[in-house]
């Protein structure tokens, strides 16, 4: 171990000890039940598989090692993480082989997962004091493929230890552009904030859903978990979005408001820092501050915490009532919804299609989608219509946007005679300002051959 690694290890252990003292007030003892709900065996299994993968150049043998030594031996948490993030043995193989410096720099830190068991148990106890109806949940320290530091599935907290234990010295020089955001995340030394991350995710296991139907719902879901973790642990959120948001509150609120009813999260969640603020994931701050305003305005603080957790985020009436009671926007928010809907691009027509019962030429092999606004040519989305997969118009190739980006040509599979076809152009299409398309159903019949 190098001197730098020794210093880093000592710093991590001291941070855990200090957090224990802050949480417990030097009087509590860790809950045996809580500690028994924390699982770390996936980490050990991964590194056994990792060494075996690197012992051979046979790709099929590498996949076999990953399946036998890691995936098949995995905890329910590993299976859940793989399901939640759609990880595969092939993706693990790819990241292991392409980023060896990264893995070697993170290895020792992931093996410190057991050092956090007592602090986590105390954090869960504090959360239960704040919300007495806390339902039990298991915490799994897993290893992912660089796409999640923490998530949940049902009653399981799932920690991607390869990201969550990183620090400023974790090597990222091998990463491609789409992983470049991890450098700034690692510089925040997330390994020192594992308890906070876990309590944030634990709150998610108590909520009615973790998937919001629109940006505002998802924002409050994430913000509630962030705010409640802060109150439970009685420490400030370590996430840079929160401190940044406090210093830019008015600008952020003004930019967020017109998009709050959008079904797309691109500009505010799980995005890159390449935006007007130079900071990613600012919806975490917006949701946090909505909940902070709500809490501070509430006469019954315990009830306010309960309402944050038990809110039906996807019941629009209840969500709007909660947000307006917080006073965060200082005015009714429904007009923002009407304004947003009015701003959305639409499909004006599709050529050479004729909608309805009129038959169309079976020789048609491409279609052109005409929009009423300039579109962002990086985004597009297609889906089945109400009749499902058997009747979908299959897009075989994207031919490209016109120069004015107000129309898109696509190639389609050969059409069958006397058949009804459908395809939905979804809200994954966005205009030049990032506003999503109003979904459009193309529905037509072909003629008789």
C-alpha positions, 0 to 999 in steps of 0.5 A, spaced: 500 500 500 502 506 498 503 512 503 497 516 499 493 510 499 494 509 507 492 516 508 486 515 504 484 509 508 485 512 515 481 518 512 475 514 510 475 510 517 476 517 521 470 519 517 466 513 519 468 514 526 466 521 526 459 520 523 458 514 528 459 520 534 454 525 530 449 520 529 449 516 536 451 522 541 456 517 544 450 513 547 447 508 542 449 501 540 448 499 533 441 495 532 443 487 531 437 487 526 439 493 522 446 490 521 443 483 519 440 486 514 446 489 510 449 484 505 456 485 502 458 478 499 457 480 492 463 485 493 468 479 495 465 474 489 466 480 484 473 480 485 474 473 485 471 473 478 475 479 476 481 475 478 479 469 474 477 474 468 484 477 467 487 470 468 485 468 461 484 471 454 478 466 452 472 471 452 467 465 453 471 463 459 471 470 461 464 470 461 463 463 464 467 465 470 463 472 471 456 467 471 459 462 475 463 466 480 459 472 481 452 472 478 450 465 480 453 466 487 450 473 487 445 476 493 438 478 491 441 485 491 445 483 485 440 480 481 435 486 483 441 491 481 442 487 474 434 488 473 434 495 475 440 497 470 439 492 465 446 489 466 449 483 463 455 479 464 457 481 457 457 489 460 461 487 466 466 483 461 467 489 457 468 494 463 473 489 466 477 489 460 477 496 458 478 500 465 483 496 468 486 502 472 480 504 474 478 497 477 485 497 481 484 503 484 477 502 487 478 495 489 481 496 496 476 501 497 470 497 496 473 492 501 471 497 506 464 496 506 463 492 512 467 498 516 460 501 515 455 496 518 455 500 525 454 507 522 449 504 517 445 501 523 445 507 527 443 511 521 437 507 520 435 507 527 435 515 527 430 514 520 426 510 524 425 515 530 423 520 525 418 516 521 416 511 526 412 506 521 419 505 517 418 498 514 424 494 514 429 494 508 435 490 506 441 494 504 446 490 499 453 493 497 453 490 490 458 491 484 455 494 478 458 496 471 459 504 472 451 506 471 449 507 478 452 509 485 445 507 488 438 505 487 432 501 489 428 495 487 422 494 492 424 493 499 432 493 497 437 498 497 442 497 492 449 500 492 453 500 486 460 500 490 464 501 484 462 508 484 460 509 491 467 508 494 470 512 489 475 518 491 479 524 488 484 519 487 480 514 483 483 513 476 478 515 470 483 516 465 481 510 461 473 513 461 470 515 454 466 521 454 459 518 456 463 517 463 466 523 464 461 526 469 464 521 474 471 525 475 467 530 478 463 525 482 469 522 485 472 528 487 466 529 492 469 523 495 463 519 495 466 514 499 466 518 505 458 519 505 456 512 504 451 513 510 447 519 507 447 515 500 444 509 504 439 513 508 437 517 502 436 510 498 432 507 504 427 513 504 426 511 497 424 504 499 418 507 503 415 511 498 409 509 494 413 509 487 420 511 485 418 513 478 414 519 477 410 521 471 413 528 470 419 532 472 415 535 478 413 528 481 420 525 480 423 532 483 419 531 489 421 524 490 428 525 489 428 531 494 424 528 499 429 522 500 435 528 500 431 532 505 429 526 510 436 523 510 439 530 512 434 531 517 434 524 520 442 524 520 442 531 523 448 533 518 448 537 511 447 534 505 454 532 502 451 533 495 454 539 491 447 540 487 444 542 494 450 547 496 450 550 489 442 551 489 442 555 495 447 560 491 443 560 485 436 559 488 432 564 483 435 562 477 434 555 478 427 556 480 425 560 474 429 555 469 425 549 472 418 552 472 416 552 465 419 545 464 416 542 471 410 538 467 414 535 462 415 527 461 422 528 460 427 529 465 433 531 460 435 538 463 434 536 470 436 529 472 441 524 470 444 529 465 451 532 464 453 538 467 454 541 460 448 546 461 447 553 463 448 552 470 454 547 469 451 543 474 448 536 473 442 533 477 439 540 479 432 537 480 435 534 487 436 541 489 429 543 487 425 537 490 429 538 496 428 545 497 420 544 496 420 539 501 424 544 506 419 550 505 414 545 506 417 542 513 418 549 515 411 552 514 408 546 517 406 546 524 406 539 525 413 537 523 412 529 524 406 530 520 410 533 515 415 528 514 410 523 514 406 526 508 413 527 504 414 519 504 406 517 503 405 522 498 402 519 492 407 523 487 403 521 481 396 523 483 397 530 480 392 533 484 395 531 491 402 533 488 400 540 486 397 541 493 403 539 496 408 543 492 403 549 492 402 548 500 410 549 500 410 556 497 416 554 493 413 557 487 410 563 490 404 562 485 399 557 483 403 552 478 397 550 474 398 555 469 405 553 468 402 546 465 397 550 460 403 554 458 408 548 457 403 544 453 402 550 449 409 550 447 410 543 445 412 541 438 407 537 434 407 533 428 403 536 423 403 531 417 406 524 415 407 524 408 406 520 403 401 517 408 393 517 408 390 516 415 384 512 416 380 507 412 383 509 405 388 504 402 395 507 401 400 504 396 404 498 398 410 500 394 411 506 400 418 504 403 420 511 407 416 516 410 417 523 412 415 526 419 413 533 418 414 538 425 411 545 426 418 547 430 425 546 429 427 539 432 433 537 436 436 531 431 439 528 437 433 525 440 427 521 437 423 515 439 418 510 436 413 506 440 407 501 438 400 503 437 394 501 441 394 495 437 401 492 439 407 489 436 403 485 430 401 492 427 407 496 428 410 500 422 417 498 423 422 503 422 429 500 419 433 506 418 433 513 420 435 517 413 436 524 417 433 530 418 432 536 413 436 542 413 431 546 417 430 540 422 423 540 421 422 534 418 425 527 418 425 521 413 425 514 415 425 507 412 420 502 413 419 495 412 415 492 406 408 493 407 403 487 407 396 488 403 390 489 407 393 491 413 392 496 419 398 499 421 400 504 427 406 507 430 407 512 435 412 518 435 413 519 442 415 525 447 423 522 446 423 527 440 424 534 443 425 541 439 431 545 439 429 548 446 429 541 449 421 541 450 418 534 448 413 532 442 406 531 444 405 524 442 402 522 435 399 516 433 400 514 425 394 510 424 393 507 417 391 501 412 394 498 406 390 497 400 389 490 397 394 488 392 
